[in-house]
Amino acid sequence: FVPEHRELDREAFDRLRYAARVLSILAPRVTVALCPGADRLRVEEGGAPERTGGRWAIVSIPTDASRAHIALALARLAGRAADPYMLDVLLAARP
């Protein structure tokens, strides 16, 4: 995953619903807002981890983002991208 790189996919699926499913599997310790229609997949983070409800992220998902790109971005956000088989599990997830 390279932030400046766009991994395109013409597959018809609900990308926001898929991202929500991936988040339910990852259970990150961060409040995440999913936003549609961006020009590229983008993750913006903020907040203070030591405060209650401190960490947050806004994930902007374009209409042509691939499942792999979405899954990897969210796994990195959750700090679980290096977990064995995690991407396989996330790519197999269906909403």
C-alpha positions as CSV (number, residue, x, y, z in Angstrom):
1,F,0.0,0.0,0.0
2,V,1.4,3.3,-1.1
3,P,-0.7,6.3,-0.2
4,E,-0.1,8.0,-3.6
5,H,-0.9,4.8,-5.5
6,R,-4.5,4.1,-6.5
7,E,-5.5,0.5,-6.7
8,L,-8.6,0.5,-8.9
9,D,-11.3,-2.2,-9.1
10,R,-14.4,-2.1,-11.3
11,E,-16.1,-4.8,-9.3
12,A,-19.6,-3.8,-8.2
13,F,-19.9,-3.9,-4.4
14,D,-20.8,-1.6,-1.6
15,R,-17.4,-0.3,-0.5
16,L,-18.6,1.5,2.6
17,R,-20.5,-1.6,3.7
18,Y,-17.4,-3.7,3.1
19,A,-15.2,-1.3,5.0
20,A,-17.7,-1.4,8.0
21,R,-17.5,-5.2,7.9
22,V,-13.7,-5.1,7.9
23,L,-13.8,-2.7,10.9
24,S,-16.1,-5.1,12.8
25,I,-13.5,-7.8,12.3
26,L,-10.5,-5.7,13.2
27,A,-12.2,-3.9,16.2
28,P,-9.7,-1.0,16.2
29,R,-9.3,1.1,19.3
30,V,-10.1,4.2,17.3
31,T,-13.4,5.9,16.4
32,V,-13.7,5.7,12.6
33,A,-15.8,7.7,10.2
34,L,-16.2,6.2,6.7
35,C,-16.8,8.7,3.9
36,P,-17.7,7.9,0.3
37,G,-16.7,9.4,-3.0
38,A,-13.1,10.6,-2.5
39,D,-10.7,10.8,-5.4
40,R,-8.3,8.3,-3.7
41,L,-8.4,6.2,-0.6
42,R,-7.2,8.4,2.3
43,V,-6.9,7.8,6.1
44,E,-6.6,10.9,8.3
45,E,-5.9,10.3,12.0
46,G,-6.0,12.6,15.0
47,G,-6.7,12.8,18.7
48,A,-4.8,11.8,21.7
49,P,-4.6,8.1,22.6
50,E,-4.3,8.7,26.3
51,R,-7.6,10.5,26.5
52,T,-11.0,8.7,26.7
53,G,-12.3,8.6,23.1
54,G,-9.2,10.3,22.0
55,R,-8.1,8.6,18.8
56,W,-10.2,9.1,15.7
57,A,-9.8,8.5,11.9
58,I,-11.6,9.6,8.8
59,V,-11.4,7.1,6.0
60,S,-12.3,8.4,2.5
61,I,-13.1,5.6,0.1
62,P,-13.4,6.2,-3.7
63,T,-16.0,4.4,-5.8
64,D,-13.4,2.3,-7.5
65,A,-11.2,1.3,-4.6
66,S,-10.3,-2.4,-4.5
67,R,-11.1,-4.7,-1.6
68,A,-7.4,-5.3,-1.0
69,H,-6.7,-1.6,-0.8
70,I,-9.5,-1.0,1.7
71,A,-8.6,-4.0,3.8
72,L,-4.9,-3.1,4.0
73,A,-5.6,0.6,4.8
74,L,-8.0,-0.4,7.7
75,A,-5.7,-3.2,9.0
76,R,-2.8,-0.6,9.1
77,L,-5.1,1.8,11.0
78,A,-5.9,-0.9,13.5
79,G,-2.2,-1.9,13.8
80,R,-3.0,-5.4,12.5
81,A,-1.6,-5.5,9.0
82,A,1.3,-7.8,10.0
83,D,-0.9,-10.4,11.7
84,P,-0.6,-13.7,9.9
85,Y,-3.5,-14.4,7.5
86,M,-5.3,-11.1,8.5
87,L,-5.5,-9.9,4.9
88,D,-6.8,-13.3,3.8
89,V,-9.5,-13.1,6.4
90,L,-10.4,-9.6,5.5
91,L,-10.5,-10.2,1.8
92,A,-12.9,-13.2,2.3
93,A,-15.2,-11.0,4.4
94,R,-18.6,-10.2,2.9
95,P,-21.0,-7.6,4.3
